Each structure stands twice: as structure tokens, then as C-alpha cells.
């Protein structure tokens, strides 16, 4: 039996070894995809727990000082509801796809400038990547077309870098607006 850490660190060697023994090396992809998804979920869960613990501590400190905490508690509930709504939306639109939060991305732009960024959430579907970027912009729905235009350049750069890094296409790009309670599908300048 192979250790998962060894599969991660020596993927090419393991593929060659399997092929030399007459085995199909394709299951390595499935193992690594499951591992990435598990690690992403653990990271996401730990981040949410840390956020909850931090806010709970702040609420406790405010209660001890005799301060009103109703607004903070309502805010925490609202954030939880937004997270649940995003999760339901993703699950209904792209069921059972691996989710990869907080993916660092780097690319050299045509002008030689180095772009470094972080993709907030990347979904891995059979049809290609789904790129989601979170923005805390509270803009009303009437201004969402303008926001889509404003963010299309950033998403284009991210999509292009992702395609070059992975060889897989980006099939959709979205801006998620938790404060405004919505999502906008954005057409990047180029894919």
C-alpha cells in the first residue's frame, strides 16, 4: 500500500512504476483529486471554526462588559446563512464537484509584469474550471452589470493563468456578492 504523502510528493515516479508493471496509472488522478478535496474541506472547515470562535469570544467579551451583543449575534447568524446559501447554490448548480478554496495563482503578463493573486473558490467540473471570486461590495442589483465589467479584467487574468497552469479550460467565471446576496456570471475579456 502506498502512503498518500508519497503519492503527493512522488506522483511521476508512482505513475511510471505502475505503468512499468502493466497497471493503469489513471487511478492516481482520482486519489489525488480526493485528497485535494479533503484537504480543501478541512482547511475551509477550520477557517470557519476559527472565525466562529473569534466572533464568539468577542461576543463573550462584550457581554461581560455589559454591552449589547444582539447585532453581533445577528451578524454571525447572517454570515452563517450566507455560507449555507452559497453552499446550496453550488451544490445545486454543480453537484459533487471538487471545491478548491483559496488557490494561489501567479502568471507573467504579456508586458512582463508578474501577477500574483488568489482564486477565492475554484470548482472542478467535467466541463472545465468554474472560477468564483468573492467581493464584499454592497452594490444594489441595478449596478451589477457595472460590477461585472469592473471585475472582468481580473477574472480574465486569473482564467488565463489557470488555463496555462493546468491545461484545462475555464468554463464559467462568477463574482459572489455575499453582502448584496447574489452572484453575477462574468464574461472575462479572454479565456
PyMOL CGO cylinders between C-alpha atoms (Angstrom):
from pymol import cmd
from pymol.cgo import CYLINDER

trace = [
    CYLINDER, 0.00, 0.00, 0.00, 1.28, 3.47, -0.87, 0.3, 1, 1, 1, 1, 1, 1,
    CYLINDER, 1.28, 3.47, -0.87, 1.31, 6.29, 1.63, 0.3, 1, 1, 1, 1, 1, 1,
    CYLINDER, 1.31, 6.29, 1.63, -0.77, 9.27, 0.48, 0.3, 1, 1, 1, 1, 1, 1,
    CYLINDER, -0.77, 9.27, 0.48, 2.06, 11.68, 1.25, 0.3, 1, 1, 1, 1, 1, 1,
    CYLINDER, 2.06, 11.68, 1.25, 4.35, 9.64, -1.02, 0.3, 1, 1, 1, 1, 1, 1,
    CYLINDER, 4.35, 9.64, -1.02, 1.76, 9.73, -3.82, 0.3, 1, 1, 1, 1, 1, 1,
    CYLINDER, 1.76, 9.73, -3.82, 1.58, 13.53, -3.48, 0.3, 1, 1, 1, 1, 1, 1,
    CYLINDER, 1.58, 13.53, -3.48, 5.33, 14.00, -3.43, 0.3, 1, 1, 1, 1, 1, 1,
    CYLINDER, 5.33, 14.00, -3.43, 6.36, 11.36, -5.99, 0.3, 1, 1, 1, 1, 1, 1,
    CYLINDER, 6.36, 11.36, -5.99, 3.41, 11.31, -8.38, 0.3, 1, 1, 1, 1, 1, 1,
    CYLINDER, 3.41, 11.31, -8.38, 5.50, 10.96, -11.57, 0.3, 1, 1, 1, 1, 1, 1,
    CYLINDER, 5.50, 10.96, -11.57, 7.59, 8.12, -10.12, 0.3, 1, 1, 1, 1, 1, 1,
    CYLINDER, 7.59, 8.12, -10.12, 4.49, 6.25, -8.98, 0.3, 1, 1, 1, 1, 1, 1,
    CYLINDER, 4.49, 6.25, -8.98, 2.86, 6.64, -12.40, 0.3, 1, 1, 1, 1, 1, 1,
    CYLINDER, 2.86, 6.64, -12.40, 5.98, 5.27, -14.10, 0.3, 1, 1, 1, 1, 1, 1,
    CYLINDER, 5.98, 5.27, -14.10, 6.16, 2.40, -11.61, 0.3, 1, 1, 1, 1, 1, 1,
    CYLINDER, 6.16, 2.40, -11.61, 2.53, 1.43, -12.19, 0.3, 1, 1, 1, 1, 1, 1,
    CYLINDER, 2.53, 1.43, -12.19, 2.91, 1.64, -15.96, 0.3, 1, 1, 1, 1, 1, 1,
    CYLINDER, 2.91, 1.64, -15.96, 6.09, -0.47, -15.90, 0.3, 1, 1, 1, 1, 1, 1,
    CYLINDER, 6.09, -0.47, -15.90, 4.16, -3.21, -14.06, 0.3, 1, 1, 1, 1, 1, 1,
    CYLINDER, 4.16, -3.21, -14.06, 1.30, -3.11, -16.57, 0.3, 1, 1, 1, 1, 1, 1,
    CYLINDER, 1.30, -3.11, -16.57, -1.15, -1.20, -14.34, 0.3, 1, 1, 1, 1, 1, 1,
    CYLINDER, -1.15, -1.20, -14.34, -3.20, 1.79, -15.46, 0.3, 1, 1, 1, 1, 1, 1,
    CYLINDER, -3.20, 1.79, -15.46, -1.80, 4.89, -13.68, 0.3, 1, 1, 1, 1, 1, 1,
    CYLINDER, -1.80, 4.89, -13.68, -5.12, 6.81, -14.06, 0.3, 1, 1, 1, 1, 1, 1,
    CYLINDER, -5.12, 6.81, -14.06, -6.39, 5.94, -10.54, 0.3, 1, 1, 1, 1, 1, 1,
    CYLINDER, -6.39, 5.94, -10.54, -3.61, 8.19, -9.23, 0.3, 1, 1, 1, 1, 1, 1,
    CYLINDER, -3.61, 8.19, -9.23, -5.66, 11.15, -10.56, 0.3, 1, 1, 1, 1, 1, 1,
    CYLINDER, -5.66, 11.15, -10.56, -8.72, 10.06, -8.59, 0.3, 1, 1, 1, 1, 1, 1,
    CYLINDER, -8.72, 10.06, -8.59, -6.70, 9.56, -5.41, 0.3, 1, 1, 1, 1, 1, 1,
    CYLINDER, -6.70, 9.56, -5.41, -5.06, 12.98, -5.72, 0.3, 1, 1, 1, 1, 1, 1,
    CYLINDER, -5.06, 12.98, -5.72, -8.38, 14.67, -6.55, 0.3, 1, 1, 1, 1, 1, 1,
    CYLINDER, -8.38, 14.67, -6.55, -10.00, 13.14, -3.46, 0.3, 1, 1, 1, 1, 1, 1,
    CYLINDER, -10.00, 13.14, -3.46, -7.02, 14.18, -1.37, 0.3, 1, 1, 1, 1, 1, 1,
    CYLINDER, -7.02, 14.18, -1.37, -7.18, 17.78, -2.66, 0.3, 1, 1, 1, 1, 1, 1,
    CYLINDER, -7.18, 17.78, -2.66, -10.90, 17.92, -1.95, 0.3, 1, 1, 1, 1, 1, 1,
    CYLINDER, -10.90, 17.92, -1.95, -10.47, 16.51, 1.55, 0.3, 1, 1, 1, 1, 1, 1,
    CYLINDER, -10.47, 16.51, 1.55, -7.65, 18.95, 2.35, 0.3, 1, 1, 1, 1, 1, 1,
    CYLINDER, -7.65, 18.95, 2.35, -9.67, 21.87, 0.94, 0.3, 1, 1, 1, 1, 1, 1,
    CYLINDER, -9.67, 21.87, 0.94, -12.69, 20.94, 3.05, 0.3, 1, 1, 1, 1, 1, 1,
    CYLINDER, -12.69, 20.94, 3.05, -10.55, 20.57, 6.17, 0.3, 1, 1, 1, 1, 1, 1,
    CYLINDER, -10.55, 20.57, 6.17, -9.00, 23.99, 5.51, 0.3, 1, 1, 1, 1, 1, 1,
    CYLINDER, -9.00, 23.99, 5.51, -12.38, 25.58, 4.84, 0.3, 1, 1, 1, 1, 1, 1,
    CYLINDER, -12.38, 25.58, 4.84, -13.93, 23.98, 7.93, 0.3, 1, 1, 1, 1, 1, 1,
    CYLINDER, -13.93, 23.98, 7.93, -11.04, 25.03, 10.16, 0.3, 1, 1, 1, 1, 1, 1,
    CYLINDER, -11.04, 25.03, 10.16, -11.25, 28.58, 8.82, 0.3, 1, 1, 1, 1, 1, 1,
    CYLINDER, -11.25, 28.58, 8.82, -14.96, 28.76, 9.58, 0.3, 1, 1, 1, 1, 1, 1,
    CYLINDER, -14.96, 28.76, 9.58, -14.40, 27.31, 13.06, 0.3, 1, 1, 1, 1, 1, 1,
    CYLINDER, -14.40, 27.31, 13.06, -11.68, 29.88, 13.74, 0.3, 1, 1, 1, 1, 1, 1,
    CYLINDER, -11.68, 29.88, 13.74, -13.93, 32.68, 12.55, 0.3, 1, 1, 1, 1, 1, 1,
    CYLINDER, -13.93, 32.68, 12.55, -16.80, 31.40, 14.71, 0.3, 1, 1, 1, 1, 1, 1,
    CYLINDER, -16.80, 31.40, 14.71, -14.52, 31.07, 17.75, 0.3, 1, 1, 1, 1, 1, 1,
    CYLINDER, -14.52, 31.07, 17.75, -13.13, 34.57, 17.27, 0.3, 1, 1, 1, 1, 1, 1,
    CYLINDER, -13.13, 34.57, 17.27, -16.57, 36.14, 16.97, 0.3, 1, 1, 1, 1, 1, 1,
    CYLINDER, -16.57, 36.14, 16.97, -17.90, 34.07, 19.88, 0.3, 1, 1, 1, 1, 1, 1,
    CYLINDER, -17.90, 34.07, 19.88, -15.02, 35.29, 22.06, 0.3, 1, 1, 1, 1, 1, 1,
    CYLINDER, -15.02, 35.29, 22.06, -15.71, 38.88, 21.04, 0.3, 1, 1, 1, 1, 1, 1,
    CYLINDER, -15.71, 38.88, 21.04, -19.40, 38.45, 21.86, 0.3, 1, 1, 1, 1, 1, 1,
    CYLINDER, -19.40, 38.45, 21.86, -18.48, 36.91, 25.23, 0.3, 1, 1, 1, 1, 1, 1,
    CYLINDER, -18.48, 36.91, 25.23, -16.11, 39.82, 25.99, 0.3, 1, 1, 1, 1, 1, 1,
    CYLINDER, -16.11, 39.82, 25.99, -18.81, 42.32, 25.09, 0.3, 1, 1, 1, 1, 1, 1,
    CYLINDER, -18.81, 42.32, 25.09, -21.40, 40.52, 27.24, 0.3, 1, 1, 1, 1, 1, 1,
    CYLINDER, -21.40, 40.52, 27.24, -19.03, 40.59, 30.24, 0.3, 1, 1, 1, 1, 1, 1,
    CYLINDER, -19.03, 40.59, 30.24, -18.69, 44.34, 29.75, 0.3, 1, 1, 1, 1, 1, 1,
    CYLINDER, -18.69, 44.34, 29.75, -22.46, 44.65, 29.77, 0.3, 1, 1, 1, 1, 1, 1,
    CYLINDER, -22.46, 44.65, 29.77, -22.60, 45.70, 26.12, 0.3, 1, 1, 1, 1, 1, 1,
    CYLINDER, -22.60, 45.70, 26.12, -25.42, 44.77, 23.79, 0.3, 1, 1, 1, 1, 1, 1,
    CYLINDER, -25.42, 44.77, 23.79, -24.46, 41.84, 21.54, 0.3, 1, 1, 1, 1, 1, 1,
    CYLINDER, -24.46, 41.84, 21.54, -27.71, 41.36, 19.63, 0.3, 1, 1, 1, 1, 1, 1,
    CYLINDER, -27.71, 41.36, 19.63, -26.36, 43.00, 16.45, 0.3, 1, 1, 1, 1, 1, 1,
    CYLINDER, -26.36, 43.00, 16.45, -23.13, 40.95, 16.54, 0.3, 1, 1, 1, 1, 1, 1,
    CYLINDER, -23.13, 40.95, 16.54, -25.08, 37.73, 17.10, 0.3, 1, 1, 1, 1, 1, 1,
    CYLINDER, -25.08, 37.73, 17.10, -27.43, 38.58, 14.23, 0.3, 1, 1, 1, 1, 1, 1,
    CYLINDER, -27.43, 38.58, 14.23, -24.43, 39.30, 12.03, 0.3, 1, 1, 1, 1, 1, 1,
    CYLINDER, -24.43, 39.30, 12.03, -22.89, 35.92, 12.84, 0.3, 1, 1, 1, 1, 1, 1,
    CYLINDER, -22.89, 35.92, 12.84, -26.18, 34.19, 12.02, 0.3, 1, 1, 1, 1, 1, 1,
    CYLINDER, -26.18, 34.19, 12.02, -26.40, 36.15, 8.76, 0.3, 1, 1, 1, 1, 1, 1,
    CYLINDER, -26.40, 36.15, 8.76, -22.88, 35.14, 7.72, 0.3, 1, 1, 1, 1, 1, 1,
    CYLINDER, -22.88, 35.14, 7.72, -23.74, 31.52, 8.52, 0.3, 1, 1, 1, 1, 1, 1,
    CYLINDER, -23.74, 31.52, 8.52, -26.88, 31.78, 6.41, 0.3, 1, 1, 1, 1, 1, 1,
    CYLINDER, -26.88, 31.78, 6.41, -24.89, 33.30, 3.53, 0.3, 1, 1, 1, 1, 1, 1,
    CYLINDER, -24.89, 33.30, 3.53, -22.34, 30.49, 3.69, 0.3, 1, 1, 1, 1, 1, 1,
    CYLINDER, -22.34, 30.49, 3.69, -25.14, 27.92, 3.70, 0.3, 1, 1, 1, 1, 1, 1,
    CYLINDER, -25.14, 27.92, 3.70, -26.86, 29.66, 0.77, 0.3, 1, 1, 1, 1, 1, 1,
    CYLINDER, -26.86, 29.66, 0.77, -23.62, 29.67, -1.24, 0.3, 1, 1, 1, 1, 1, 1,
    CYLINDER, -23.62, 29.67, -1.24, -23.10, 26.00, -0.47, 0.3, 1, 1, 1, 1, 1, 1,
    CYLINDER, -23.10, 26.00, -0.47, -26.67, 25.14, -1.54, 0.3, 1, 1, 1, 1, 1, 1,
    CYLINDER, -26.67, 25.14, -1.54, -26.29, 27.17, -4.74, 0.3, 1, 1, 1, 1, 1, 1,
    CYLINDER, -26.29, 27.17, -4.74, -23.01, 25.47, -5.66, 0.3, 1, 1, 1, 1, 1, 1,
    CYLINDER, -23.01, 25.47, -5.66, -24.37, 22.02, -4.80, 0.3, 1, 1, 1, 1, 1, 1,
    CYLINDER, -24.37, 22.02, -4.80, -27.49, 22.53, -6.91, 0.3, 1, 1, 1, 1, 1, 1,
    CYLINDER, -27.49, 22.53, -6.91, -25.68, 24.04, -9.90, 0.3, 1, 1, 1, 1, 1, 1,
    CYLINDER, -25.68, 24.04, -9.90, -22.52, 21.87, -9.89, 0.3, 1, 1, 1, 1, 1, 1,
    CYLINDER, -22.52, 21.87, -9.89, -23.31, 18.77, -7.81, 0.3, 1, 1, 1, 1, 1, 1,
    CYLINDER, -23.31, 18.77, -7.81, -20.50, 16.62, -6.46, 0.3, 1, 1, 1, 1, 1, 1,
    CYLINDER, -20.50, 16.62, -6.46, -17.68, 18.70, -7.93, 0.3, 1, 1, 1, 1, 1, 1,
    CYLINDER, -17.68, 18.70, -7.93, -14.43, 19.07, -6.02, 0.3, 1, 1, 1, 1, 1, 1,
    CYLINDER, -14.43, 19.07, -6.02, -14.03, 22.51, -4.41, 0.3, 1, 1, 1, 1, 1, 1,
    CYLINDER, -14.03, 22.51, -4.41, -10.67, 24.19, -4.03, 0.3, 1, 1, 1, 1, 1, 1,
    CYLINDER, -10.67, 24.19, -4.03, -10.73, 27.31, -1.81, 0.3, 1, 1, 1, 1, 1, 1,
    CYLINDER, -10.73, 27.31, -1.81, -8.03, 29.96, -1.66, 0.3, 1, 1, 1, 1, 1, 1,
    CYLINDER, -8.03, 29.96, -1.66, -5.87, 28.83, -4.60, 0.3, 1, 1, 1, 1, 1, 1,
    CYLINDER, -5.87, 28.83, -4.60, -2.76, 30.98, -5.13, 0.3, 1, 1, 1, 1, 1, 1,
    CYLINDER, -2.76, 30.98, -5.13, -2.19, 31.90, -8.77, 0.3, 1, 1, 1, 1, 1, 1,
    CYLINDER, -2.19, 31.90, -8.77, 0.80, 33.52, -10.43, 0.3, 1, 1, 1, 1, 1, 1,
    CYLINDER, 0.80, 33.52, -10.43, 1.46, 34.44, -14.03, 0.3, 1, 1, 1, 1, 1, 1,
    CYLINDER, 1.46, 34.44, -14.03, 3.68, 36.62, -16.16, 0.3, 1, 1, 1, 1, 1, 1,
    CYLINDER, 3.68, 36.62, -16.16, 1.56, 39.07, -18.13, 0.3, 1, 1, 1, 1, 1, 1,
    CYLINDER, 1.56, 39.07, -18.13, 2.35, 39.93, -21.77, 0.3, 1, 1, 1, 1, 1, 1,
    CYLINDER, 2.35, 39.93, -21.77, 4.00, 43.17, -20.63, 0.3, 1, 1, 1, 1, 1, 1,
    CYLINDER, 4.00, 43.17, -20.63, 6.40, 41.20, -18.39, 0.3, 1, 1, 1, 1, 1, 1,
    CYLINDER, 6.40, 41.20, -18.39, 4.67, 42.16, -15.15, 0.3, 1, 1, 1, 1, 1, 1,
    CYLINDER, 4.67, 42.16, -15.15, 4.25, 39.37, -12.61, 0.3, 1, 1, 1, 1, 1, 1,
    CYLINDER, 4.25, 39.37, -12.61, 0.66, 38.89, -11.44, 0.3, 1, 1, 1, 1, 1, 1,
    CYLINDER, 0.66, 38.89, -11.44, 0.10, 37.24, -8.08, 0.3, 1, 1, 1, 1, 1, 1,
    CYLINDER, 0.10, 37.24, -8.08, -3.37, 36.62, -6.78, 0.3, 1, 1, 1, 1, 1, 1,
    CYLINDER, -3.37, 36.62, -6.78, -5.63, 34.20, -5.00, 0.3, 1, 1, 1, 1, 1, 1,
    CYLINDER, -5.63, 34.20, -5.00, -8.66, 32.50, -6.50, 0.3, 1, 1, 1, 1, 1, 1,
    CYLINDER, -8.66, 32.50, -6.50, -11.28, 32.51, -3.77, 0.3, 1, 1, 1, 1, 1, 1,
    CYLINDER, -11.28, 32.51, -3.77, -13.01, 29.33, -4.88, 0.3, 1, 1, 1, 1, 1, 1,
    CYLINDER, -13.01, 29.33, -4.88, -12.31, 27.01, -7.77, 0.3, 1, 1, 1, 1, 1, 1,
    CYLINDER, -12.31, 27.01, -7.77, -14.73, 24.26, -8.75, 0.3, 1, 1, 1, 1, 1, 1,
    CYLINDER, -14.73, 24.26, -8.75, -13.52, 21.30, -10.77, 0.3, 1, 1, 1, 1, 1, 1,
    CYLINDER, -13.52, 21.30, -10.77, -16.17, 20.10, -13.22, 0.3, 1, 1, 1, 1, 1, 1,
    CYLINDER, -16.17, 20.10, -13.22, -16.08, 17.73, -16.19, 0.3, 1, 1, 1, 1, 1, 1,
    CYLINDER, -16.08, 17.73, -16.19, -16.63, 20.74, -18.48, 0.3, 1, 1, 1, 1, 1, 1,
    CYLINDER, -16.63, 20.74, -18.48, -13.75, 22.76, -17.05, 0.3, 1, 1, 1, 1, 1, 1,
    CYLINDER, -13.75, 22.76, -17.05, -12.98, 25.03, -14.14, 0.3, 1, 1, 1, 1, 1, 1,
    CYLINDER, -12.98, 25.03, -14.14, -15.59, 27.26, -12.52, 0.3, 1, 1, 1, 1, 1, 1,
    CYLINDER, -15.59, 27.26, -12.52, -13.86, 30.29, -11.02, 0.3, 1, 1, 1, 1, 1, 1,
    CYLINDER, -13.86, 30.29, -11.02, -15.65, 32.18, -8.21, 0.3, 1, 1, 1, 1, 1, 1,
    CYLINDER, -15.65, 32.18, -8.21, -14.36, 35.44, -6.76, 0.3, 1, 1, 1, 1, 1, 1,
    CYLINDER, -14.36, 35.44, -6.76, -15.87, 36.87, -3.57, 0.3, 1, 1, 1, 1, 1, 1,
    CYLINDER, -15.87, 36.87, -3.57, -16.40, 40.62, -3.32, 0.3, 1, 1, 1, 1, 1, 1,
    CYLINDER, -16.40, 40.62, -3.32, -17.88, 42.37, -0.31, 0.3, 1, 1, 1, 1, 1, 1,
    CYLINDER, -17.88, 42.37, -0.31, -19.37, 45.10, -2.49, 0.3, 1, 1, 1, 1, 1, 1,
    CYLINDER, -19.37, 45.10, -2.49, -22.89, 46.02, -1.28, 0.3, 1, 1, 1, 1, 1, 1,
    CYLINDER, -22.89, 46.02, -1.28, -23.98, 47.38, -4.69, 0.3, 1, 1, 1, 1, 1, 1,
    CYLINDER, -23.98, 47.38, -4.69, -27.69, 47.11, -5.50, 0.3, 1, 1, 1, 1, 1, 1,
    CYLINDER, -27.69, 47.11, -5.50, -28.75, 44.73, -8.28, 0.3, 1, 1, 1, 1, 1, 1,
    CYLINDER, -28.75, 44.73, -8.28, -29.11, 47.69, -10.69, 0.3, 1, 1, 1, 1, 1, 1,
    CYLINDER, -29.11, 47.69, -10.69, -25.31, 48.16, -10.61, 0.3, 1, 1, 1, 1, 1, 1,
    CYLINDER, -25.31, 48.16, -10.61, -24.30, 44.52, -11.03, 0.3, 1, 1, 1, 1, 1, 1,
    CYLINDER, -24.30, 44.52, -11.03, -23.65, 44.87, -14.79, 0.3, 1, 1, 1, 1, 1, 1,
    CYLINDER, -23.65, 44.87, -14.79, -21.18, 47.63, -13.98, 0.3, 1, 1, 1, 1, 1, 1,
    CYLINDER, -21.18, 47.63, -13.98, -19.51, 45.41, -11.34, 0.3, 1, 1, 1, 1, 1, 1,
    CYLINDER, -19.51, 45.41, -11.34, -19.25, 42.57, -13.87, 0.3, 1, 1, 1, 1, 1, 1,
    CYLINDER, -19.25, 42.57, -13.87, -17.42, 44.92, -16.23, 0.3, 1, 1, 1, 1, 1, 1,
    CYLINDER, -17.42, 44.92, -16.23, -15.14, 46.19, -13.46, 0.3, 1, 1, 1, 1, 1, 1,
    CYLINDER, -15.14, 46.19, -13.46, -14.08, 42.70, -12.38, 0.3, 1, 1, 1, 1, 1, 1,
    CYLINDER, -14.08, 42.70, -12.38, -13.90, 41.09, -15.85, 0.3, 1, 1, 1, 1, 1, 1,
    CYLINDER, -13.90, 41.09, -15.85, -10.25, 42.11, -16.29, 0.3, 1, 1, 1, 1, 1, 1,
    CYLINDER, -10.25, 42.11, -16.29, -9.15, 40.47, -13.03, 0.3, 1, 1, 1, 1, 1, 1,
    CYLINDER, -9.15, 40.47, -13.03, -11.11, 37.32, -13.78, 0.3, 1, 1, 1, 1, 1, 1,
    CYLINDER, -11.11, 37.32, -13.78, -9.66, 37.21, -17.32, 0.3, 1, 1, 1, 1, 1, 1,
    CYLINDER, -9.66, 37.21, -17.32, -6.13, 37.30, -15.96, 0.3, 1, 1, 1, 1, 1, 1,
    CYLINDER, -6.13, 37.30, -15.96, -6.94, 34.60, -13.40, 0.3, 1, 1, 1, 1, 1, 1,
    CYLINDER, -6.94, 34.60, -13.40, -8.67, 32.43, -16.04, 0.3, 1, 1, 1, 1, 1, 1,
    CYLINDER, -8.67, 32.43, -16.04, -5.77, 32.77, -18.48, 0.3, 1, 1, 1, 1, 1, 1,
    CYLINDER, -5.77, 32.77, -18.48, -3.22, 31.90, -15.79, 0.3, 1, 1, 1, 1, 1, 1,
    CYLINDER, -3.22, 31.90, -15.79, -5.30, 28.91, -14.70, 0.3, 1, 1, 1, 1, 1, 1,
    CYLINDER, -5.30, 28.91, -14.70, -5.60, 27.57, -18.25, 0.3, 1, 1, 1, 1, 1, 1,
    CYLINDER, -5.60, 27.57, -18.25, -1.84, 27.90, -18.78, 0.3, 1, 1, 1, 1, 1, 1,
    CYLINDER, -1.84, 27.90, -18.78, -1.05, 26.26, -15.45, 0.3, 1, 1, 1, 1, 1, 1,
    CYLINDER, -1.05, 26.26, -15.45, -3.45, 23.33, -15.73, 0.3, 1, 1, 1, 1, 1, 1,
    CYLINDER, -3.45, 23.33, -15.73, -4.16, 22.87, -19.43, 0.3, 1, 1, 1, 1, 1, 1,
    CYLINDER, -4.16, 22.87, -19.43, -7.90, 22.78, -18.61, 0.3, 1, 1, 1, 1, 1, 1,
    CYLINDER, -7.90, 22.78, -18.61, -10.39, 25.37, -19.80, 0.3, 1, 1, 1, 1, 1, 1,
    CYLINDER, -10.39, 25.37, -19.80, -12.32, 27.76, -17.59, 0.3, 1, 1, 1, 1, 1, 1,
    CYLINDER, -12.32, 27.76, -17.59, -15.98, 27.26, -18.47, 0.3, 1, 1, 1, 1, 1, 1,
    CYLINDER, -15.98, 27.26, -18.47, -17.53, 29.89, -16.19, 0.3, 1, 1, 1, 1, 1, 1,
    CYLINDER, -17.53, 29.89, -16.19, -16.46, 32.81, -14.04, 0.3, 1, 1, 1, 1, 1, 1,
    CYLINDER, -16.46, 32.81, -14.04, -18.58, 34.32, -11.28, 0.3, 1, 1, 1, 1, 1, 1,
    CYLINDER, -18.58, 34.32, -11.28, -18.43, 37.14, -8.76, 0.3, 1, 1, 1, 1, 1, 1,
    CYLINDER, -18.43, 37.14, -8.76, -20.12, 36.16, -5.50, 0.3, 1, 1, 1, 1, 1, 1,
    CYLINDER, -20.12, 36.16, -5.50, -21.52, 39.12, -3.54, 0.3, 1, 1, 1, 1, 1, 1,
    CYLINDER, -21.52, 39.12, -3.54, -22.36, 37.92, -0.01, 0.3, 1, 1, 1, 1, 1, 1,
    CYLINDER, -22.36, 37.92, -0.01, -23.20, 41.40, 1.27, 0.3, 1, 1, 1, 1, 1, 1,
    CYLINDER, -23.20, 41.40, 1.27, -25.53, 42.11, -1.66, 0.3, 1, 1, 1, 1, 1, 1,
    CYLINDER, -25.53, 42.11, -1.66, -26.83, 38.50, -1.51, 0.3, 1, 1, 1, 1, 1, 1,
    CYLINDER, -26.83, 38.50, -1.51, -26.20, 37.46, -5.08, 0.3, 1, 1, 1, 1, 1, 1,
    CYLINDER, -26.20, 37.46, -5.08, -23.85, 36.21, -7.75, 0.3, 1, 1, 1, 1, 1, 1,
    CYLINDER, -23.85, 36.21, -7.75, -23.00, 37.60, -11.18, 0.3, 1, 1, 1, 1, 1, 1,
    CYLINDER, -23.00, 37.60, -11.18, -21.76, 35.49, -14.05, 0.3, 1, 1, 1, 1, 1, 1,
    CYLINDER, -21.76, 35.49, -14.05, -18.92, 37.42, -15.64, 0.3, 1, 1, 1, 1, 1, 1,
    CYLINDER, -18.92, 37.42, -15.64, -17.66, 37.03, -19.18, 0.3, 1, 1, 1, 1, 1, 1,
    CYLINDER, -17.66, 37.03, -19.18, -13.90, 37.52, -18.97, 0.3, 1, 1, 1, 1, 1, 1,
    CYLINDER, -13.90, 37.52, -18.97, -12.20, 39.52, -21.71, 0.3, 1, 1, 1, 1, 1, 1,
    CYLINDER, -12.20, 39.52, -21.71, -10.46, 36.34, -22.88, 0.3, 1, 1, 1, 1, 1, 1,
    CYLINDER, -10.46, 36.34, -22.88, -10.44, 32.72, -21.86, 0.3, 1, 1, 1, 1, 1, 1,
]
cmd.load_cgo(trace, "trace")
